[in-house]
């Protein structure tokens, strides 16, 4: 199985925030944004492995800026690292000014997907080759994030989390 570049999984979803998708402050519901982010990440993961993918976890979400009604919202998702059958997908969320086209980062998130066959059994996925500085940074951090998740869920002993331990030595 040949490794792939992160850029091959790039997925960009652009949409507009409508009144029925907003809270009483006329900002996009957080759950609605999470669903949009999940869809973008799902497409990205599938592009990487060309298999059925399922969301395994939402590892991290940052709501930095509210997304007002009428906004053009752009989600950019890309696989940051692939493990045996799982993939970490990083998604950046931008608000695009309709008149100038200028983008402001509003949110970001990190999702984990698992590739499965038609019976739901995990299958191997290609490795990732990061190229840009940002891709390399996210690639390197992915192993630490995975180890932290495994330790917190009780599926890994803290002493075995070598990448995490290295941060403190």
MIBABA-272817 format. One line per field, with one value per residue (C-alpha): residue number from 0; x, y, z; residue in three letters. Coordinates in Angstrom, 2 decimals. Layout:
BEGIN
num: (NUM	...);
east: (X	...);
north: (Y	...);
up: (Z	...);
residuo: (ALA	...);
This chain:
BEGIN
num: (0	1	2	3	4	5	6	7	8	9	10	11	12	13	14	15	16	17	18	19	20	21	22	23	24	25	26	27	28	29	30	31	32	33	34	35	36	37	38	39	40	41	42	43	44	45	46	47	48	49	50	51	52	53	54	55	56	57	58	59	60	61	62	63	64	65	66	67	68	69	70	71	72	73	74	75	76	77	78	79	80	81	82	83	84	85	86	87	88	89	90	91	92	93	94	95	96	97	98	99	100	101	102	103	104	105	106	107	108	109	110	111	112	113	114	115	116	117	118	119	120	121	122	123	124	125	126	127	128	129	130	131	132	133	134	135	136	137	138	139	140	141	142	143	144	145	146	147	148	149	150	151	152	153	154	155	156	157	158	159	160	161	162	163	164	165	166	167	168);
east: (0.00	1.59	1.80	-0.09	0.45	-1.78	-2.82	-4.46	-7.14	-7.88	-11.61	-13.13	-16.82	-18.39	-21.88	-24.03	-25.55	-29.35	-31.74	-33.16	-29.65	-29.04	-29.54	-31.41	-28.27	-28.46	-25.24	-24.82	-25.72	-22.56	-24.05	-24.78	-21.18	-19.94	-22.03	-20.61	-17.08	-17.74	-18.93	-15.85	-13.56	-15.40	-14.89	-11.22	-10.68	-12.45	-10.34	-7.24	-8.09	-10.87	-12.78	-15.88	-14.99	-16.72	-16.24	-14.37	-14.03	-14.14	-10.84	-10.80	-12.97	-12.30	-15.11	-13.09	-15.57	-19.34	-20.56	-23.39	-26.45	-25.76	-22.06	-20.25	-18.51	-15.63	-14.38	-10.94	-10.22	-7.10	-5.77	-2.94	-1.74	-2.72	-2.16	-3.04	-6.75	-7.40	-6.80	-6.61	-8.29	-7.73	-10.39	-10.07	-13.26	-13.21	-15.76	-15.46	-16.45	-18.98	-17.78	-13.99	-13.43	-11.18	-11.23	-11.15	-10.44	-13.43	-12.96	-10.93	-11.33	-9.59	-11.56	-10.55	-11.95	-11.54	-11.59	-13.80	-14.90	-18.54	-18.88	-17.61	-14.21	-11.24	-8.94	-5.41	-4.97	-2.04	0.51	0.68	3.59	3.44	5.06	4.38	5.53	1.92	1.36	4.58	3.56	0.12	1.63	4.08	1.39	-1.00	0.92	0.95	-2.78	-3.45	-1.40	-3.17	-6.54	-5.52	-4.21	-7.34	-9.59	-7.60	-6.44	-2.76	-0.64	0.85	4.33	3.97	3.07	6.63	5.77	3.86	6.59	9.17	7.35	8.07	11.66);
north: (0.00	3.26	6.26	9.38	13.10	15.02	17.36	14.44	14.31	18.04	18.69	22.15	22.56	25.99	26.83	29.70	30.00	30.24	31.60	28.15	26.98	29.65	30.16	33.12	35.26	34.59	32.57	29.09	26.34	24.63	21.22	22.27	23.38	20.09	18.14	20.18	19.67	15.93	15.72	17.54	15.30	12.18	13.07	13.81	10.46	8.59	10.37	9.21	5.53	5.06	2.89	3.28	5.44	5.92	8.66	7.19	10.36	14.11	14.73	18.49	21.39	25.08	27.61	30.81	32.99	32.88	32.30	34.80	34.19	34.96	34.10	32.09	29.36	27.36	24.08	22.84	19.27	17.23	13.94	14.87	11.34	7.77	4.88	1.21	1.64	5.07	8.54	11.85	14.59	18.26	20.76	24.53	26.63	30.05	32.82	34.38	38.00	37.99	41.32	41.17	37.40	37.85	34.88	34.91	31.72	30.96	27.41	24.24	20.62	17.26	14.14	10.48	8.13	4.41	2.72	-0.36	-3.00	-3.75	-5.85	-3.03	-4.60	-2.21	-2.24	-0.94	2.58	4.18	6.20	9.99	11.99	15.54	18.24	21.73	23.00	22.97	19.41	18.29	20.01	18.38	15.01	15.10	16.15	13.41	10.63	12.59	13.28	9.60	8.49	11.01	9.75	6.13	6.95	8.90	6.08	3.48	1.64	2.55	2.78	6.24	4.70	3.41	6.83	7.57	10.61	12.21	11.44	13.03	16.37	16.39	15.11);
up: (0.00	-1.12	1.18	0.15	0.57	2.98	0.17	-1.67	1.04	1.01	1.16	1.02	1.80	1.38	2.57	3.78	7.24	6.99	9.66	10.54	11.52	14.13	17.84	19.45	18.94	15.17	15.20	13.75	16.23	17.53	16.76	13.19	12.77	14.25	11.73	8.84	10.14	10.48	6.86	5.57	7.64	6.51	2.86	3.52	5.27	2.48	-0.14	1.70	1.99	-0.62	1.87	4.02	7.04	10.37	12.93	15.90	17.94	17.99	19.73	19.94	18.89	19.39	18.95	18.62	16.80	16.35	12.79	12.14	9.98	6.33	6.64	4.03	6.02	4.57	6.04	4.98	6.09	5.52	6.93	9.27	10.09	9.39	11.75	11.11	10.35	11.82	10.49	12.29	10.26	11.03	9.97	9.86	9.68	8.05	7.68	4.25	3.76	0.91	-0.47	-0.12	-0.07	2.97	5.33	9.12	11.05	13.23	14.49	14.21	15.12	15.13	14.28	14.16	11.54	11.10	7.70	7.58	5.11	4.28	7.43	9.66	10.34	10.41	7.38	6.86	5.46	3.60	5.54	5.20	3.83	5.22	3.08	4.44	7.84	9.08	7.81	9.57	12.80	12.76	11.77	14.69	17.16	16.05	17.80	21.07	20.74	20.05	23.05	25.29	24.11	24.76	28.24	29.17	27.94	29.91	26.78	27.32	30.44	30.94	31.18	27.62	26.18	25.08	22.94	25.81	28.32	26.02	26.38	30.11	30.13);
residuo: (UNK	UNK	UNK	UNK	UNK	UNK	UNK	UNK	UNK	UNK	UNK	UNK	UNK	UNK	UNK	UNK	UNK	UNK	UNK	UNK	UNK	UNK	UNK	UNK	UNK	UNK	UNK	UNK	UNK	UNK	UNK	UNK	UNK	UNK	UNK	UNK	UNK	UNK	UNK	UNK	UNK	UNK	UNK	UNK	UNK	UNK	UNK	UNK	UNK	UNK	UNK	UNK	UNK	UNK	UNK	UNK	UNK	UNK	UNK	UNK	UNK	UNK	UNK	UNK	UNK	UNK	UNK	UNK	UNK	UNK	UNK	UNK	UNK	UNK	UNK	UNK	UNK	UNK	UNK	UNK	UNK	UNK	UNK	UNK	UNK	UNK	UNK	UNK	UNK	UNK	UNK	UNK	UNK	UNK	UNK	UNK	UNK	UNK	UNK	UNK	UNK	UNK	UNK	UNK	UNK	UNK	UNK	UNK	UNK	UNK	UNK	UNK	UNK	UNK	UNK	UNK	UNK	UNK	UNK	UNK	UNK	UNK	UNK	UNK	UNK	UNK	UNK	UNK	UNK	UNK	UNK	UNK	UNK	UNK	UNK	UNK	UNK	UNK	UNK	UNK	UNK	UNK	UNK	UNK	UNK	UNK	UNK	UNK	UNK	UNK	UNK	UNK	UNK	UNK	UNK	UNK	UNK	UNK	UNK	UNK	UNK	UNK	UNK	UNK	UNK	UNK	UNK	UNK	UNK);
